[in-house]
Amino acid sequence: MAELLAFVFAMIRKRRLEADKRCYHMKKRHFRRIRAFSRFQSSQRMYFVFNILPTLLLEPSANRVAWTKNRYSYWWDHIVQNTFSSQDWIENFRMSKQTFEYLCNCIRSDIEYSIPDMPRSLPIEKWVAVTVYILSSGCDYRIAENMFGIAISSAHSILRQRTAHNKHRGKSKRQDKTGWLKVAANELDEVLTTKTNENVAKNVILFLGDGMGISTITAGRIYKGQQQKKNGEAFKLAFDRFPHTALIKTYSEDKTTPDSAATATAFLTGVKTNNGVIGLDGRVKHGVCSGNMEDSKVNSILDWALAAGKSVGIVTTTRITHATPAATYAHSPSRDWESDRWMPNGTSCKDIARQLIEDNPNINVILGGGRSNFLPKTATDPEYANKTGYRRDGRNLIEDYLRQVIYTTKLKERKRTAMTPA
């Protein structure tokens, strides 16, 4: 008898130790879930603490898993039965109960079709509610997926698509054929009454967006319209309202799909060239510094503006020596030769940074990045202490440029003083 009692007490102590371990892990894993019960009424919280929590701690593993599923069922029973007030629905789910029910009806057929192994024992509202809560609170949906299996993952994907479409598409009035014909007539009248502007432009500002093809612009148009709570598909960007627009074909001399160097050269000079080549015609091969380069150089719109006596400038969000802005001033067989670091040894060509400083002193505004291409590799970057320049020739082109500007300014002042009568 004594041995039996000792065995029983030993099993009780072992069970308590196991329960303590499970309690510790549960506290880490389920803290967020348990905290959600604080939103319930006090009687519901008491039911959880005195009836459900001890079961979780003391039941064997298999029963505990089954209970956890039931716990979620218990939790969302209160939600589906509208335990929360209408204000709580909006606060917890970012939507009204009516909207939630509408979403359930919308995705019911999709889910039943795409998820044959859906847990039939649970109403669709329960695990859709889990998904809605996860989406609105920013939690990882895999927390719920552990309880409901693949169903919650698929519901998450479907519901995200549905809610994103309903949330962002914007409102548009349903029109009969008369409304659409009126829209067409108004647009036709606008085109027919547009007067041709035959004035001479004083200045030119050319905006060049890398990769801004039709698909990119369409996505931007729809997104901007949706951000303004309008019908994105019917929205118009500023340049959609221009009286004159055109489409151009983009290709290079040697490739069907061009790169930034070839397209920027075509945009800014009117001459097509090979991929990777800047400011030179198609006779120059990519990466080959040949003797006929001088004859292959092409002038850009920047050169034409300078010849007309205008002030010129370059503003870019990338490196100032990058292929797109470089096509305004540089002539290089390779877009990669932004500094001498990237050039093969022994080449006679100038890198792009040197061309900007030495060959283009008359550019009035230069705004962009890529400072490392102008600094020697022994110089520390003035803004980032852990970075240095790229140049192998030891030159600091920024200081060279400043000395050049100071010299030019003083020379102009001397000429102006000499021309001023005493």
C-alpha positions as CSV (number, residue, x, y, z in Angstrom):
1,M,0.0,0.0,0.0
2,A,2.8,2.4,0.9
3,E,4.5,1.7,-2.4
4,L,1.3,2.4,-4.3
5,L,0.8,5.7,-2.5
6,A,4.5,6.7,-3.2
7,F,4.0,5.8,-6.9
8,V,0.8,8.0,-7.0
9,F,2.5,11.0,-5.3
10,A,5.5,10.6,-7.7
11,M,3.2,10.7,-10.7
12,I,1.4,13.7,-9.4
13,R,4.7,15.6,-8.9
14,K,5.8,14.6,-12.4
15,R,2.4,15.8,-13.8
16,R,2.8,19.1,-12.1
17,L,6.3,19.6,-13.4
18,E,5.1,18.8,-16.9
19,A,2.2,21.2,-16.4
20,D,4.6,24.0,-15.2
21,K,6.7,23.5,-18.4
22,R,3.6,23.6,-20.6
23,C,2.4,26.7,-18.8
24,Y,5.7,28.4,-19.5
25,H,5.7,27.6,-23.2
26,M,2.0,28.4,-23.5
27,K,2.7,31.8,-21.9
28,K,5.2,32.6,-24.6
29,R,3.3,31.2,-27.5
30,H,-0.3,32.1,-26.6
31,F,0.1,35.4,-24.8
32,R,-1.4,37.4,-27.6
33,R,-4.3,35.0,-28.0
34,I,-5.1,34.9,-24.3
35,R,-4.9,38.7,-24.2
36,A,-7.6,38.9,-26.7
37,F,-10.0,37.3,-24.2
38,S,-9.7,40.5,-22.1
39,R,-12.1,42.1,-24.6
40,F,-14.8,39.7,-23.5
41,Q,-17.2,40.2,-20.6
42,S,-16.0,39.2,-17.1
43,S,-18.2,36.1,-17.0
44,Q,-16.6,34.9,-20.2
45,R,-13.1,35.5,-18.9
46,M,-13.9,33.6,-15.7
47,Y,-15.2,30.7,-17.8
48,F,-11.9,30.6,-19.6
49,V,-9.7,30.8,-16.5
50,F,-11.6,28.3,-14.3
51,N,-12.8,25.8,-16.9
52,I,-10.6,25.9,-20.0
53,L,-7.2,26.9,-18.8
54,P,-6.7,24.0,-16.3
55,T,-7.8,21.6,-19.1
56,L,-5.1,23.1,-21.4
57,L,-2.4,22.6,-18.7
58,L,-3.3,19.1,-17.5
59,E,-4.6,17.3,-20.5
60,P,-2.3,15.0,-22.6
61,S,-0.9,16.4,-25.8
62,A,-3.5,14.9,-28.2
63,N,-6.4,16.2,-26.2
64,R,-4.7,19.6,-25.8
65,V,-4.5,20.0,-29.6
66,A,-8.2,19.0,-30.0
67,W,-9.1,21.4,-27.2
68,T,-7.2,24.2,-28.8
69,K,-9.3,23.9,-32.0
70,N,-12.4,23.9,-29.8
71,R,-11.0,27.0,-28.0
72,Y,-10.9,28.9,-31.3
73,S,-14.4,27.7,-32.0
74,Y,-15.5,29.0,-28.6
75,W,-13.7,32.3,-29.2
76,W,-15.2,33.0,-32.6
77,D,-18.7,31.7,-31.5
78,H,-18.9,34.9,-29.5
79,I,-17.9,37.0,-32.5
80,V,-20.3,35.4,-34.9
81,Q,-23.1,35.7,-32.3
82,N,-22.4,39.5,-32.2
83,T,-21.1,39.5,-28.6
84,F,-19.2,42.6,-29.7
85,S,-21.1,45.8,-30.2
86,S,-21.1,47.4,-33.7
87,Q,-18.3,49.7,-32.5
88,D,-16.2,46.8,-31.4
89,W,-16.6,45.2,-34.8
90,I,-15.2,48.3,-36.5
91,E,-12.4,48.6,-33.9
92,N,-11.3,45.0,-34.1
93,F,-11.9,44.2,-37.8
94,R,-11.9,47.6,-39.4
95,M,-15.3,46.8,-40.9
96,S,-19.0,46.5,-39.9
97,K,-20.7,43.2,-39.2
98,Q,-22.7,43.7,-42.4
99,T,-19.5,44.1,-44.4
100,F,-18.1,40.9,-42.8
101,E,-21.2,38.9,-43.7
102,Y,-21.0,40.2,-47.3
103,L,-17.4,39.1,-47.5
104,C,-18.3,35.6,-46.2
105,N,-21.0,35.3,-48.9
106,C,-18.6,36.5,-51.6
107,I,-15.8,34.0,-50.9
108,R,-17.9,31.0,-49.9
109,S,-18.1,29.5,-53.4
110,D,-14.5,30.3,-54.1
111,I,-13.3,28.6,-50.9
112,E,-15.5,25.5,-51.4
113,Y,-14.2,25.1,-54.9
114,S,-10.5,25.7,-54.2
115,I,-10.3,24.0,-50.8
116,P,-11.8,20.5,-51.0
117,D,-10.3,19.6,-47.6
118,M,-11.9,22.5,-45.8
119,P,-12.9,21.6,-42.2
120,R,-16.6,21.1,-42.7
121,S,-17.2,20.9,-38.9
122,L,-16.5,24.7,-38.6
123,P,-18.8,27.3,-40.2
124,I,-17.1,29.4,-42.8
125,E,-17.8,32.5,-40.8
126,K,-15.6,31.3,-38.0
127,W,-12.4,30.8,-39.8
128,V,-13.0,33.7,-42.1
129,A,-13.4,35.8,-38.9
130,V,-9.9,34.5,-37.9
131,T,-8.5,35.6,-41.2
132,V,-10.2,39.1,-41.0
133,Y,-8.8,39.5,-37.5
134,I,-5.3,38.5,-38.6
135,L,-5.4,40.9,-41.6
136,S,-6.7,43.8,-39.5
137,S,-4.3,43.3,-36.6
138,G,-1.1,42.6,-38.6
139,C,-0.6,39.2,-36.9
140,D,1.0,36.3,-38.8
141,Y,-1.8,34.3,-40.3
142,R,0.2,31.1,-39.7
143,I,-0.9,31.3,-36.0
144,A,-4.4,30.5,-37.2
145,E,-3.2,28.2,-39.9
146,N,-1.7,25.9,-37.1
147,M,-5.3,25.5,-35.8
148,F,-7.3,25.2,-39.0
149,G,-4.8,23.7,-41.5
150,I,-4.5,24.8,-45.1
151,A,-8.0,26.3,-45.1
152,I,-7.0,29.5,-43.3
153,S,-4.0,30.0,-45.6
154,S,-6.2,29.9,-48.7
155,A,-8.9,32.1,-47.0
156,H,-6.1,34.6,-46.3
157,S,-5.1,34.7,-49.9
158,I,-8.6,34.9,-51.3
159,L,-9.8,37.4,-48.8
160,R,-6.8,39.7,-49.3
161,Q,-7.6,39.8,-53.0
162,R,-11.3,40.5,-52.4
163,T,-10.7,43.2,-49.7
164,A,-8.0,44.9,-51.7
165,H,-10.2,45.1,-54.7
166,N,-13.2,46.4,-52.8
167,K,-11.2,48.8,-50.7
168,H,-9.1,50.5,-53.4
169,R,-11.0,50.3,-56.6
170,G,-13.1,53.4,-55.8
171,K,-16.7,54.2,-56.6
172,S,-18.0,54.8,-60.1
173,K,-21.6,55.6,-61.1
174,R,-23.4,53.0,-63.2
175,Q,-24.3,54.7,-66.5
176,D,-26.6,53.8,-69.3
177,K,-25.5,54.2,-72.9
178,T,-26.5,57.8,-72.9
179,G,-23.9,58.7,-70.3
180,W,-21.1,57.0,-72.1
181,L,-22.1,58.7,-75.4
182,K,-22.1,62.0,-73.7
183,V,-18.6,61.4,-72.4
184,A,-17.4,60.6,-75.9
185,A,-19.1,63.7,-77.3
186,N,-17.5,66.0,-74.7
187,E,-14.0,64.5,-75.4
188,L,-14.5,64.9,-79.2
189,D,-15.6,68.6,-78.7
190,E,-12.6,69.2,-76.6
191,V,-10.2,67.9,-79.3
192,L,-12.0,69.8,-82.2
193,T,-12.0,73.1,-80.3
194,T,-8.3,72.9,-79.3
195,K,-6.3,75.7,-80.9
196,T,-2.8,74.9,-82.2
197,N,-0.1,76.7,-80.3
198,E,2.2,78.2,-82.9
199,N,4.3,80.3,-80.5
200,V,8.0,79.7,-80.1
201,A,9.0,78.0,-76.8
202,K,11.4,80.0,-74.6
203,N,12.7,77.0,-72.7
204,V,12.5,73.2,-72.7
205,I,12.3,70.9,-69.7
206,L,12.6,67.3,-70.7
207,F,11.4,64.7,-68.1
208,L,12.7,61.2,-68.8
209,G,11.4,58.4,-66.6
210,D,13.3,55.1,-66.9
211,G,11.0,52.2,-67.6
212,M,7.8,54.3,-68.0
213,G,6.1,52.2,-70.6
214,I,2.4,51.9,-71.1
215,S,1.9,49.2,-68.5
216,T,3.8,51.2,-65.8
217,I,1.8,54.4,-66.6
218,T,-1.4,52.4,-66.5
219,A,-0.6,51.0,-63.1
220,G,0.3,54.5,-61.8
221,R,-2.9,56.0,-63.2
222,I,-5.1,53.4,-61.5
223,Y,-3.2,53.7,-58.2
224,K,-3.4,57.5,-58.1
225,G,-7.1,57.4,-58.8
226,Q,-7.7,54.8,-56.1
227,Q,-5.7,56.8,-53.6
228,Q,-8.1,59.7,-54.2
229,K,-11.1,57.4,-53.7
230,K,-12.0,57.5,-57.4
231,N,-12.4,55.0,-60.2
232,G,-8.8,54.3,-61.0
233,E,-9.4,53.0,-64.5
234,A,-11.2,56.1,-65.5
235,F,-8.8,58.5,-63.8
236,K,-6.6,60.8,-65.9
237,L,-3.0,61.8,-65.1
238,A,-1.8,65.3,-65.9
239,F,-0.2,64.2,-69.2
240,D,-3.3,62.3,-70.1
241,R,-4.9,65.7,-70.5
242,F,-2.2,67.1,-72.9
243,P,-3.6,68.1,-76.2
244,H,-0.9,66.2,-78.1
245,T,0.7,62.9,-77.1
246,A,2.7,60.3,-79.1
247,L,4.1,56.8,-78.8
248,I,7.6,56.0,-79.8
249,K,9.2,52.6,-80.6
250,T,12.2,51.8,-78.5
251,Y,14.9,49.6,-79.9
252,S,18.7,49.9,-80.4
253,E,21.0,49.3,-83.4
254,D,22.0,45.8,-82.2
255,K,19.2,44.6,-79.9
256,T,15.4,44.3,-80.0
257,T,15.3,45.2,-76.3
258,P,17.3,48.4,-75.6
259,D,19.0,49.5,-72.4
260,S,19.2,53.0,-70.8
261,A,22.3,54.0,-72.6
262,A,20.9,53.4,-76.1
263,T,17.5,54.8,-75.4
264,A,18.7,57.9,-73.6
265,T,21.1,58.5,-76.6
266,A,18.1,58.2,-78.9
267,F,15.9,60.5,-76.8
268,L,18.5,63.2,-76.3
269,T,20.3,63.2,-79.7
270,G,17.9,61.7,-82.2
271,V,20.5,59.0,-83.2
272,K,20.2,55.3,-82.4
273,T,23.2,53.4,-81.2
274,N,24.2,50.0,-79.8
275,N,23.3,48.8,-76.3
276,G,25.6,50.1,-73.6
277,V,27.0,52.9,-75.8
278,I,26.5,56.6,-74.8
279,G,26.6,59.6,-77.1
280,L,28.2,57.7,-80.1
281,D,26.6,56.3,-83.2
282,G,26.2,52.6,-84.2
283,R,29.7,52.4,-85.7
284,V,31.2,52.1,-82.1
285,K,30.9,48.7,-80.5
286,H,30.1,48.3,-76.9
287,G,33.3,48.4,-74.7
288,V,35.7,49.1,-77.6
289,C,37.7,52.3,-77.5
290,S,38.5,52.7,-81.2
291,G,40.2,55.4,-83.2
292,N,37.0,56.5,-85.1
293,M,35.2,57.7,-82.0
294,E,35.7,61.4,-82.7
295,D,33.8,61.1,-85.9
296,S,31.0,59.0,-84.2
297,K,30.2,61.6,-81.5
298,V,26.7,63.0,-81.6
299,N,25.4,66.2,-80.2
300,S,22.5,66.2,-77.6
301,I,19.7,68.7,-76.9
302,L,22.0,70.1,-74.2
303,D,24.6,71.0,-76.8
304,W,22.0,72.6,-79.0
305,A,20.7,74.7,-76.1
306,L,24.2,75.9,-75.2
307,A,24.7,76.8,-78.9
308,A,21.5,78.9,-78.7
309,G,22.9,80.8,-75.7
310,K,20.6,79.2,-73.1
311,S,21.4,78.1,-69.6
312,V,21.3,74.3,-69.2
313,G,21.2,71.8,-66.3
314,I,20.9,68.2,-65.4
315,V,18.8,66.9,-62.4
316,T,18.6,63.2,-61.7
317,T,17.6,60.8,-58.8
318,T,20.4,58.5,-59.7
319,R,24.2,58.9,-60.2
320,I,25.0,61.9,-62.4
321,T,27.3,59.6,-64.3
322,H,24.6,57.0,-64.9
323,A,23.7,56.1,-68.5
324,T,20.5,58.2,-68.7
325,P,21.8,61.6,-67.5
326,A,25.3,60.9,-69.0
327,A,23.8,60.9,-72.5
328,T,23.3,64.6,-72.3
329,Y,27.1,65.3,-72.1
330,A,29.2,62.2,-72.4
331,H,30.6,60.1,-75.3
332,S,31.6,56.6,-74.1
333,P,31.8,53.1,-75.6
334,S,30.6,51.7,-72.3
335,R,28.0,53.0,-69.8
336,D,30.0,51.2,-67.1
337,W,33.0,53.5,-67.5
338,E,31.7,55.9,-64.9
339,S,35.2,56.3,-63.4
340,D,38.6,54.9,-64.2
341,R,38.1,52.1,-61.7
342,W,35.7,50.4,-64.1
343,M,37.9,50.8,-67.2
344,P,40.4,48.3,-68.6
345,N,44.0,49.2,-68.1
346,G,45.7,51.1,-70.9
347,T,42.6,52.4,-72.6
348,S,42.9,55.9,-74.1
349,C,39.2,56.9,-73.5
350,K,38.1,59.3,-70.8
351,D,35.8,58.0,-68.1
352,I,32.4,59.7,-67.9
353,A,33.2,61.6,-64.7
354,R,36.2,63.2,-66.3
355,Q,34.2,64.1,-69.3
356,L,31.7,65.9,-67.2
357,I,34.4,68.0,-65.4
358,E,36.9,68.6,-68.2
359,D,34.7,68.8,-71.3
360,N,31.5,70.4,-70.0
361,P,32.3,73.5,-68.0
362,N,29.3,75.4,-69.2
363,I,26.6,73.3,-67.6
364,N,24.9,75.6,-65.1
365,V,23.1,73.1,-62.8
366,I,24.3,69.6,-61.9
367,L,22.2,67.7,-59.3
368,G,22.6,64.0,-58.7
369,G,24.4,61.3,-56.8
370,G,27.5,59.2,-57.5
371,R,30.1,61.3,-55.6
372,S,32.5,58.3,-55.3
373,N,33.2,58.4,-59.1
374,F,34.7,61.9,-58.6
375,L,36.9,61.1,-55.5
376,P,40.2,59.2,-55.3
377,K,40.1,55.9,-53.5
378,T,42.3,57.3,-50.8
379,A,39.7,60.0,-49.9
380,T,37.0,59.4,-47.3
381,D,33.5,60.3,-48.3
382,P,32.5,63.6,-46.6
383,E,29.1,62.1,-45.6
384,Y,29.8,58.4,-45.0
385,A,32.9,57.7,-43.0
386,N,33.0,54.0,-44.0
387,K,33.2,54.8,-47.7
388,T,35.9,56.0,-50.0
389,G,36.2,57.2,-53.6
390,Y,36.6,55.0,-56.6
391,R,39.2,56.8,-58.7
392,R,42.6,55.1,-59.3
393,D,44.3,58.1,-60.8
394,G,44.4,59.9,-57.5
395,R,42.4,62.9,-58.8
396,N,39.7,64.7,-56.8
397,L,37.5,65.9,-59.7
398,I,35.3,67.9,-57.3
399,E,38.2,70.1,-56.2
400,D,39.3,70.4,-59.9
401,Y,35.8,71.5,-60.8
402,L,35.7,74.1,-58.0
403,R,39.1,75.6,-59.0
404,Q,37.9,75.7,-62.6
405,V,34.7,77.6,-61.6
406,I,36.6,80.0,-59.5
407,Y,39.1,80.7,-62.3
408,T,36.3,81.2,-64.8
409,T,34.4,83.5,-62.5
410,K,37.4,85.7,-61.9
411,L,38.2,85.8,-65.6
412,K,34.7,87.0,-66.4
413,E,35.0,89.6,-63.7
414,R,38.3,90.9,-65.1
415,K,36.8,91.1,-68.6
416,R,33.7,92.9,-67.3
417,T,35.9,95.3,-65.4
418,A,38.1,96.0,-68.4
419,M,35.0,96.7,-70.5
420,T,33.5,99.1,-67.9
421,P,34.3,102.7,-68.8
422,A,36.3,104.6,-66.1
